Structures are given as C-alpha cells and as structure tokens.
Amino acid sequence: QLQLVESGGGLVQPGGSLRLSCAASGSISLIYAMAWYRQAPGKQRELVARITTSGTTDYADSVKGRFTISRDNAQNTVYLQMNSLKPEDTAVYYCYTLNRAYLLLSWGQGTQVTVSS
C-alpha cells in the first residue's frame, strides 16, 4: 500500500505563491510518476502537472510558465511550486501516484488552495 501526505495549501492573494508538498510512504517501488490534480467546486478533477522518476514533466496549459513540479526521489516527495496565482487556481489539490502504465496507485487527502484578495 501507498500512503500520501500533502501539505502547503492555504489562502494567498492573486499574484502570490504557494508551495505544495506530497510525501509518499509504503510500497514506493511501485511508483513511476507522481502528479498533482485539482478540483474546483462544480468542476471535474483535472491534471495540473506530472513528473516521472526520470524527471520528465507534463503541465496543463493553464499553469505552464507559472507552476513547477519537482521531485526528490530520495525523500519520495513531490513538490508543486505555484507562482503568479490566479483566482481560477482556487481548488482542492490532490497528489497522485501512478505506475508505469500511468494507472492510478493512490491519492492523498487533498489540500485546499484559495486565491483571493
């Protein structure tokens, strides 16, 4: 089994920054990629960013140039640095782990990010 613990959410003004963290424990060897998804009220959950073990990254068009995903394989931790935040970034952010087939292994409890003045 895999356990994920997320942290770093909160309230920030438009244009501000936040850094999310997600630490994985348990069956670490199963993990190929780690990702951040988000879900805003009344909307479907969407992929924000994804990073593989080798460091290959993918981003949603809406966050390119503003968000950066990184990974510390030794600490089994993935980070999401969010800059130039906009009100439309407000959502619950979830950490996911994926296997080599990009199938879901586990997800975290979510952390709230609110961008508001």
Beta strands, then each sheet from edge to edge (+ up, - down):
strand 1: 2-7
strand 2: 10-12
strand 3: 18-26
strand 4: 33-39
strand 5: 46-52
strand 6: 57-59
strand 7: 67-72
strand 8: 77-82
strand 9: 91-98
strand 10: 104-107
strand 11: 111-115
sheet 1: 1+ 3- 8+ 7-
sheet 2: 2+ 11+ 9- 4+ 5- 6+
sheet 3: 2+ 11+ 9- 10+
end
